Amino acid sequence: VTDTTSTPIPGDGALDADQMAALPFDKALEELQRVVSRLEEGGLPLEESIALYERGAALHDHCARLLDSAELRVQRLVDGPGGAPRLMDLRPDDGDDL
Amino acid sequence: MATPGLWDEAPAPAEPPARRGAGPEEQSGPRVLSVAEVTRAIRDTIRRSPGLSGVWIEGEVGQVTVSSAGHCYFTLKDEKAQLRCMIFRDDRMGLPLEPRTGIRIVAHGRVDVFEPQGAYQLYVDGIQPAGVGDLALQFEALKARLAADGLFEASRKRPIPPWPRMVGVVTSLSGAVLHDIHRVLARRWPMARLIVSPCKVQGAGAAESIVRALRRMERWTDADSGRAVDVVIVARGGGSLEDLWAFNEESVVRAIAAHSRPVVVGVGHETDVTLSEFAADLRAATPSVAAELAVPDRGQQRQHLVALQSALAIGAAQHVARTRASLHAERRALETFRPAAYLAVERERIGLLLDRATRALGSRLHGDRAVLARSGDRLPTLLRARTAVARASLTHSAAGLAALDPFATLERGYAIVRSGDGRVVVDAAGRTAGEVLEVRLARGLLDVSIESVRDSGT
């Protein structure tokens, strides 16, 4: 049987949109910095550098989105049964020490 | 015996005015002194008075100013008089508290004359809060003991994580402190979660409550990620030495020093000093400053991202430019010698990549320019220039690509041959009779089988 598919081009950037959405800012920024350094070093085959570029662009967009859309969440700790701290939403009339 | 003073040695001088030390035989008429001489005489008199050096003076602190050199100037006053005081920068460092307008203190020092200004003042080398001498003594004793235990060593200080995901705050839920911290984090780093471990910050049981809150913070981990908070802020607003005392309790200082996460302490106003601050990994002047120090600033991160984005585009554009240059070289070779089919295949592949890169970079650079325009002056001109260069080289690349359409080669009668695994076939060696190959023509594909294999010559 003949395989008629052509050689695939590596590095399709859109593979892992879900993974990207879950990536914390610090991890995304770290990876973006690595991508930029590798691109700047040069010496990569074109396929790889384009794949890297696309990955970098996605990482950048993700970071920018996080920076612009984040809203601070505030919660408080209380001593739960057995002494294990539990997380609760903060209410305005909460006392200091339960 | 009275201390000899200025006026004792002012026998009527002669005319013309005699210098000091001139013989008494020259005197006739009043002696005229220079300003410096009088000032020097006053200074000497003061310096010789045993009651004016090494004195303790109690009073209320009036206006306080700190010079750019770091020396502190203030007045000490009571109902009847004022005394100018100054503390040299080096002496300020060792003081348990700094003078603040309105507080009563007991200052230690010597009175001396500052001759250029003709002013006498108290040169302060020690300060204690008035009326709380016991607390001040306790403070000093505990400070010395904890320092001896190494709790304040610089080598113990841990770095604050650069990108905290969860920021713990140990403070009271009532009062402005939590609100201030919330405001700073919401502005600078809203990607973080703020986790409060509440405690009393003054009065009976405050120290125990603070220690409990610190332990609670230590024991908690996020159910989803399994992570603990990245950094802890311990904060309290300003108050008297007694109000802030919980932060000088040994149990609190030790709990901060031994905490499993890096701790930033911001207690009181700029001038308040507590032992908790010495034990902290990072010491902040106020609660708001503590919040600023605990997280990065997203405005700066935006600029950083813009810079990274440009570097990314430039890096990729340079690859495109280099590949274009080597394609030109190949094309020249192609025209000189008989072109091999694999060149066309390579060019097809690279052409597609370049096309993809050009499209990606083109829209990206367009976006870059919009971002750069918005960033205005804050961005280094250099970046803008580099982006322009990258863009120019891309335009160039696109033009080069148009001239190199690999399908044009197929149109001229060449074909691309692939084996069953999709690899381009450029060598007859290794092929076997009967093997099926795929042949790509300008239009359409052929599946062909090999009749026989001959030498791998040209």
Interface residues (C-beta under 8 A of the other chain):
Chain A: V1 T2 D3 T4 T5 S6 T7 I9 P24 F25 D26 L29 L32 Q33 V35 V36 L39 E40 G42 L44 L46 E47 S49 I50 L52 Y53 E54 G56 A57 H60 C63 A64 L66 L67 A70 E71 L72 R73 V74 Q75 R76 L77 D79 G83 A84 P85 L87 L90 D94 G95 D96 D97
Chain B: P162 W163 R165 S172 L173 S174 H182 L185 A186 W189 P190 M191 A192 R193 L194 I195 V196 S197 P198 C199 K200 S209 R212 A213 R216 M217 R219 W220 A223 R298 Q301 R302 L305 L308 Q309 A311 L312 A313 G315 A316 Q318 H319 V320 R322 T323 R349 I350 L352 L353 L354 R356 A357 A360 L361 R364 R418 G420 D421 G422 R423 V424 V436 E438 L445 D447
